[in-house]
């Protein structure tokens, strides 16, 4: 069975990923790896941040002797966020730390703080101008074990990035006037997906997972994994030696 190391400590995100991908994989998270490195998400794009997280964690795993690496292990990392048209695409890659930016903080802000800032910036913007989308990029990187390493450390680092595949998804919608619903997380109580009069915070989890940006990206990933001809390494046959 393939082991997926989900590069997050966010239990809500882990639950979503498991629900979408199903029981075909063995799941591990960073909560089980307290010594794993903190990856700074300082890329200007979702794809850049997702790739950076997946590659750095795959490199770290390959250098350890952890039991998690006993079989085929892939690191799954994502970066996602909300793009609001009236705010020129903000908060974008800064979605998780949107409110903290005001104080120059480096860490994430709470969902309550982020939602409050978003509503404040959109005050007076009419419903038809509150269009937005959730966007997600999922990166999948294989853990290349020592016997698969190149002689050059630089080439070895490049191998991880070259072996990384990206899967993208987006969900169009609009921002409400106030939070509605207690489900989901982040900006979900403010986001009405197109065609629905309920927010992601109100919709059942199975409906949200089918519509969501992360759900769409992960469905592409699932389909990609399912076309593997065997349980071996054919999925990465172009980069593994």
C-alpha positions in Angstrom: 0.0 0.0 0.0 1.2 3.5 -0.8 1.9 5.7 2.1 0.9 9.4 1.7 2.6 11.8 4.1 0.3 14.8 4.2 2.4 17.9 4.7 0.2 19.6 7.3 -0.7 19.7 10.9 -4.2 21.0 10.1 -6.6 18.2 11.2 -9.5 19.7 9.2 -7.4 19.6 6.0 -6.3 16.0 6.7 -9.9 14.9 7.2 -10.9 16.5 3.9 -8.1 14.8 2.0 -8.8 11.4 3.6 -12.5 11.7 2.7 -11.7 12.6 -0.9 -9.0 10.0 -1.6 -10.6 7.2 0.3 -9.1 4.1 2.1 -6.7 3.1 -0.7 -3.7 4.7 1.0 -2.0 4.7 4.3 -2.0 8.2 5.7 0.6 9.9 7.8 0.8 13.6 8.9 3.3 16.0 10.3 1.6 15.6 13.7 3.3 12.2 13.8 6.7 13.6 12.9 7.5 16.3 15.5 11.1 16.6 14.2 10.1 17.4 10.7 11.4 20.7 9.4 9.2 23.8 9.2 9.0 24.9 5.6 8.7 28.6 5.0 6.0 29.2 2.4 7.5 32.3 0.8 6.9 31.6 -2.9 4.7 34.1 -4.7 2.4 31.3 -6.2 0.3 28.4 -4.9 2.3 26.0 -7.1 5.6 27.3 -5.8 4.6 26.9 -2.1 3.1 23.4 -2.7 6.2 22.3 -4.6 8.6 23.7 -2.0 6.8 21.9 0.9 6.6 18.6 -0.9 10.2 18.6 -2.1 11.8 19.7 1.2 9.8 17.2 3.2 10.6 14.4 0.7 14.3 15.2 0.9 14.2 15.2 4.7 12.3 11.9 4.8 14.8 10.3 2.4 17.7 11.3 4.8 16.1 9.6 7.8 15.6 6.0 8.8 12.0 6.4 9.9 9.7 3.4 9.6 7.3 5.5 7.6 9.7 5.0 4.7 9.5 1.1 4.7 7.4 1.1 1.6 6.6 3.4 -1.3 6.1 6.8 0.2 4.8 10.0 -1.4 4.7 13.4 0.1 1.4 15.3 -0.6 1.5 19.0 0.0 -0.9 21.7 -1.0 -1.2 25.4 -1.0 -4.6 27.0 -1.4 -6.4 30.2 -0.8 -9.1 32.7 -1.6 -8.9 35.1 -4.5 -11.4 38.0 -4.3 -11.9 40.0 -7.5 -12.8 43.3 -5.8 -9.5 43.0 -3.9 -7.4 42.4 -7.1 -7.0 38.7 -6.2 -6.2 39.2 -2.5 -5.7 37.5 -0.1 -4.3 34.8 -2.4 -1.2 33.1 -1.1 -1.5 35.1 2.1 -5.0 33.7 2.9 -3.9 31.9 6.1 -2.1 35.0 7.5 -4.2 37.7 6.0 -5.0 39.5 9.2 -1.5 38.9 10.6 0.0 40.9 7.8 -1.4 44.1 9.3 0.8 43.6 12.4 3.8 42.3 10.4 3.4 38.9 12.0 5.0 35.9 10.4 2.5 33.3 11.6 -1.0 32.5 10.6 -4.0 34.4 11.9 -7.2 32.8 13.2 -10.2 32.3 10.8 -12.2 34.8 12.8 -9.5 37.5 12.3 -9.1 36.7 8.6 -12.9 36.7 8.0 -13.3 40.0 9.9 -10.6 41.7 7.8 -12.1 40.4 4.6 -15.6 41.7 5.5 -14.1 45.0 6.5 -12.3 45.4 3.2 -15.5 44.5 1.3 -17.8 46.8 3.2 -20.0 48.6 0.7 -19.2 46.3 -2.2 -22.5 45.1 -3.7 -23.2 41.4 -4.0 -22.6 41.3 -7.8 -19.1 42.6 -7.3 -18.2 40.2 -4.5 -17.1 37.4 -6.9 -14.3 35.2 -5.7 -12.7 31.8 -6.1 -10.9 29.2 -4.0 -7.8 27.9 -5.7 -5.7 24.9 -4.8 -2.5 23.3 -6.1 -1.5 19.9 -4.8 2.1 18.7 -5.2 3.0 15.0 -5.1 6.7 14.1 -4.6 8.1 10.6 -4.3 10.6 9.9 -1.5 13.8 9.0 -3.4 15.8 6.6 -1.2 19.6 6.6 -1.0 20.0 3.9 -3.6 18.2 6.2 -6.0 20.4 9.2 -5.3 22.6 10.9 -7.9 26.3 11.3 -7.2 25.9 15.1 -7.0 23.8 16.6 -4.1 22.7 19.3 -6.5 21.4 16.8 -9.0 19.8 14.9 -6.2 17.9 17.9 -5.1 16.8 18.5 -8.7 15.5 14.9 -8.9 13.0 15.5 -6.2 11.6 18.6 -8.0 11.7 16.9 -11.4 9.7 14.0 -10.0 7.0 16.3 -8.5 3.6 16.4 -10.2 1.1 19.2 -9.7 -2.7 19.0 -9.7 -4.8 22.1 -9.7 -8.4 22.9 -8.9 -10.6 26.0 -8.4 -14.1 26.7 -7.3 -15.9 29.9 -8.4 -18.3 31.7 -6.1 -19.0 34.9 -4.2 -18.4 36.3 -0.7 -21.4 36.8 1.6 -22.2 39.7 3.9 -21.6 37.8 7.1 -20.5 34.3 8.2 -23.1 31.5 7.8 -22.6 28.0 9.0 -20.2 26.3 11.4 -18.8 23.6 9.1 -15.6 23.6 7.2 -12.8 26.0 8.2 -11.1 29.2 7.2 -13.2 31.3 4.9 -15.8 28.6 4.3 -18.7 30.4 6.2 -18.3 33.4 3.9 -18.1 31.6 0.6 -21.1 30.7 -1.6 -20.1 28.4 -4.4 -21.7 29.3 -7.7 -25.2 27.8 -8.1 -25.7 27.4 -4.3 -27.5 29.5 -1.7 -25.5 27.9 1.1 -22.0 28.6 2.1 -19.2 26.0 2.4 -19.8 26.3 6.1 -23.4 25.2 5.7 -23.2 22.5 2.9 -22.7 18.9 3.9 -19.1 17.8 3.9 -19.7 15.3 1.0 -21.1 18.1 -1.2 -18.4 20.5 -0.3 -15.7 17.9 -1.1 -17.2 17.3 -4.5 -17.3 21.1 -5.3 -14.2 22.4 -3.6 -11.0 23.5 -5.1 -9.1 20.9 -3.0 -11.6 18.2 -4.0 -11.1 18.9 -7.7 -7.3 18.9 -7.4 -7.3 15.7 -5.3 -9.6 14.0 -7.8 -7.1 14.6 -10.5 -4.4 13.2 -8.3 -6.5 10.1 -7.4 -7.1 9.4 -11.1 -3.4 9.8 -11.8 -2.5 7.3 -9.1 -5.2 4.8 -10.2 -3.8 4.5 -13.7 -0.6 2.9 -12.3 -0.1 -0.5 -14.1 1.2 -2.1 -11.0 2.1 -1.6 -7.4 5.7 -1.0 -8.3 7.3 2.2 -9.2 5.9 2.6 -12.7 4.2 5.9 -11.7 7.6 7.6 -11.6 9.3 5.4 -14.1 10.7 8.5 -15.9 12.7 9.7 -12.9 13.5 6.7 -10.7 16.5 4.5 -11.4 
